[in-house]
Amino acid sequence: MVRVGACQTPEILGDPDAALACIEQFATEGAGSDVDLLLFPECFLQGYLTDEGHVFRYALGLGSPGFAAVLRRLAPIVPTLVFGVIEADNDCYFNTAVVVDRGRLVGRYRKIRLMPGETVFTPGTDTPTFVLQSLRYGINICSDTQFPEPAAQVAAQGATLLLVSAQNMLRRPTATRAKDLHHSMRAERARETGMWLVSADVTGTRDDRIAYGPTSVISPQGDIVAQVPLLTIGMVMADIPAAP
């Protein structure tokens, strides 16, 4: 078994130091539970805003000195970390999730199915998978799960776990209508692919917006087997079967 922890966090905007402190806090909380991997929300390091001013100010190249400093700070953390970043690369900007192991960048996934308001970002083109112990997993980011193809491309590589990094700080009417739809879409992806699905989201309020979550674990049959309560900061853990 591989023990995965999914973290439902507050929304942190434009404060990478606070985001890193939040990662460290969850890692400390999970230390007594032998967590192997911790998952965090979409664009978590810099905060998910899609206006050009925010993206241009906070974007980091994954080979930059700024991101190297992030990796050095995360080096003492034992579990593998998967968290969202705003990535800059050759004058393009990507909504990216990175995989970090004890301060080493293992790889990254760039969101493929961008929302209409994400015009500042360039869509990703590949769906890499990663191996932890003998568990192969891949990543989708938020609205990727509205479509079958990104998850199917992960499953086609033999993965048995899909990690979904999300950020659903939405205007209140939309958030209320959508709060039950996130699970239904993700459960459909799990059933289609036969993969476990673990998601991490933010929670809280901002102006006229609210983020309920959900942060949860869904079985390959599409059943919700564990969940952080809506509007609650916390972590849910699940033991995912690894390949024999």
C-alpha positions in Angstrom: 0.0 0.0 0.0 1.0 3.6 -0.6 -0.5 6.1 1.8 -1.7 9.3 0.1 -2.7 12.4 2.0 -4.9 15.0 0.2 -4.8 18.5 1.8 -7.8 20.9 1.8 -6.1 24.2 2.4 -7.0 27.9 2.8 -6.7 29.9 -0.4 -3.3 31.7 -0.3 -2.7 34.4 -2.9 0.6 36.0 -3.8 2.5 34.6 -0.8 4.7 31.7 -1.7 6.3 31.8 1.8 2.9 31.2 3.4 2.1 28.4 0.9 5.4 26.7 1.8 4.7 27.1 5.5 1.3 25.4 4.9 3.0 22.5 3.1 5.4 22.1 6.0 2.5 22.2 8.5 0.6 19.4 6.7 3.8 17.4 6.4 4.3 17.7 10.1 0.7 16.6 10.8 1.2 13.6 8.5 4.5 12.6 9.9 3.1 10.3 12.5 0.9 8.5 10.0 3.7 7.4 7.6 2.2 9.3 4.7 4.1 8.6 1.4 2.7 11.4 -0.7 1.0 14.7 0.0 -1.3 16.4 -2.6 -2.1 20.1 -2.7 -4.4 22.3 -4.8 -4.0 23.9 -8.2 -1.5 26.8 -8.5 -1.0 26.4 -4.8 2.5 28.0 -4.5 1.6 31.4 -5.9 -2.2 31.2 -5.7 -4.7 30.7 -8.5 -5.6 34.0 -10.2 -5.7 34.2 -14.0 -5.1 37.9 -14.5 -1.9 38.8 -16.3 -0.6 41.0 -13.5 -0.6 38.1 -11.0 0.7 35.5 -13.4 3.6 37.7 -14.7 4.6 38.8 -11.2 4.7 35.4 -9.6 5.4 32.8 -12.3 8.6 30.8 -11.8 10.7 28.9 -14.3 11.3 25.4 -12.9 15.0 25.8 -13.5 15.2 29.3 -12.0 17.0 30.4 -8.8 13.6 31.2 -7.3 12.3 27.7 -7.7 15.7 26.2 -6.6 15.1 28.1 -3.3 11.7 26.5 -3.0 13.2 23.0 -3.5 15.9 23.7 -0.9 13.2 24.6 1.6 11.2 21.5 0.9 14.2 19.2 1.1 13.6 18.1 4.7 10.1 16.9 3.9 10.0 13.1 3.6 6.8 12.4 1.7 6.7 13.0 -2.0 4.9 16.3 -2.7 2.6 17.2 -5.6 1.5 20.8 -5.7 0.4 23.4 -8.2 2.6 26.2 -9.5 2.4 29.0 -12.0 5.2 28.1 -14.4 7.1 30.3 -16.8 9.0 28.8 -19.7 10.2 30.5 -22.9 7.8 33.4 -22.6 4.8 31.0 -22.1 3.0 30.5 -18.9 1.6 27.1 -17.7 -0.8 25.9 -15.0 1.5 23.2 -13.7 1.6 20.5 -11.0 5.1 19.5 -9.9 6.3 16.3 -8.3 9.0 16.9 -5.6 10.9 14.3 -3.7 13.0 15.5 -0.8 13.8 18.8 -2.6 14.4 17.2 -6.0 12.1 18.0 -8.9 10.9 14.6 -10.2 8.7 16.0 -13.0 5.7 18.1 -13.9 2.3 18.0 -15.5 0.9 21.0 -17.4 -2.9 21.4 -17.4 -4.3 20.4 -20.8 -8.0 21.4 -20.7 -7.9 25.1 -19.7 -11.0 27.0 -18.7 -12.2 29.8 -21.0 -10.9 32.4 -18.5 -7.4 30.9 -18.5 -6.2 32.6 -21.7 -2.9 33.7 -20.0 -1.9 30.1 -19.9 -0.7 27.8 -22.7 -2.2 24.3 -22.6 0.0 21.4 -21.9 0.5 18.6 -24.4 1.7 15.5 -22.5 0.5 13.3 -19.6 3.5 11.9 -17.8 3.2 9.2 -15.2 5.3 8.7 -12.1 6.2 5.7 -9.9 6.2 5.8 -6.1 7.4 2.5 -4.7 5.5 0.2 -7.2 2.5 2.5 -7.6 2.2 4.3 -11.0 0.2 7.5 -10.9 -0.6 10.5 -13.1 -2.0 14.0 -12.6 -5.0 16.0 -13.8 -5.7 19.6 -12.9 -9.2 20.8 -12.0 -11.2 21.2 -15.3 -9.2 18.4 -17.0 -11.6 16.1 -15.2 -14.5 17.5 -17.2 -13.2 15.5 -20.2 -12.3 11.8 -20.4 -9.1 12.1 -22.4 -6.6 13.4 -19.9 -7.5 10.7 -17.4 -7.6 8.0 -20.1 -4.2 9.0 -21.3 -2.9 8.4 -17.8 -4.6 5.1 -17.4 -3.3 3.9 -20.8 0.3 4.0 -19.3 -0.7 1.5 -16.6 -1.4 4.0 -13.8 -3.7 2.9 -11.1 -4.0 6.3 -9.3 -5.0 9.7 -10.6 -4.2 12.8 -8.5 -6.4 15.8 -9.2 -5.1 19.2 -8.0 -8.1 21.6 -8.0 -9.1 25.2 -7.1 -12.8 25.9 -7.0 -13.0 29.3 -5.4 -16.2 30.3 -7.3 -18.8 33.0 -7.2 -21.4 31.8 -4.6 -24.3 30.9 -7.0 -21.9 28.9 -9.2 -20.2 27.3 -6.2 -23.6 26.2 -4.8 -24.7 24.7 -8.1 -21.3 23.0 -8.7 -20.4 21.6 -5.3 -22.0 18.2 -6.0 -20.9 18.1 -9.6 -17.2 17.8 -8.8 -17.7 14.4 -7.3 -19.9 13.2 -10.1 -17.4 14.1 -12.8 -14.5 12.7 -10.9 -16.4 9.5 -10.1 -17.1 9.1 -13.8 -13.4 9.4 -14.6 -12.6 6.8 -11.9 -15.2 4.3 -13.3 -14.0 4.8 -16.9 -10.4 4.2 -16.2 -10.5 1.8 -13.2 -8.1 4.1 -11.3 -8.3 5.4 -7.8 -8.8 9.2 -7.8 -7.5 11.5 -5.0 -8.3 15.2 -5.2 -7.2 18.3 -3.2 -8.9 21.7 -3.2 -9.0 25.0 -1.3 -11.8 26.1 1.0 -12.9 29.4 2.5 -14.3 32.7 1.2 -13.1 35.7 -0.8 -15.3 38.7 -1.5 -18.4 37.2 -3.2 -16.7 33.8 -3.7 -16.7 30.6 -1.8 -14.8 27.4 -2.0 -16.5 24.3 -0.5 -13.8 21.8 -1.6 -14.2 18.8 -2.0 -11.0 17.0 -1.1 -11.6 13.3 -1.3 -10.7 9.8 -2.3 -12.8 8.0 -4.9 -12.5 4.2 -5.5 -12.2 2.7 -9.0 -15.9 1.9 -8.7 -16.7 5.6 -8.3 -17.5 5.5 -4.6 -16.4 8.3 -2.2 -14.5 6.4 0.4 -13.0 9.3 2.3 -13.5 13.1 2.3 -12.5 16.2 4.2 -15.7 17.9 5.4 -16.8 20.8 3.2 -15.6 24.3 4.3 -13.0 22.6 6.6 -9.3 22.8 6.5 -7.8 19.4 6.9 -6.3 16.3 5.3 -7.8 12.9 4.3 -5.5 9.9 4.0 -6.0 6.6 2.1 -4.0 3.5 1.4 -3.8 2.9 -2.3 -2.9 -0.6 -3.5 0.4 -0.7 -5.3 1.2 -3.2 -8.1 2.4 -6.6 -6.9 
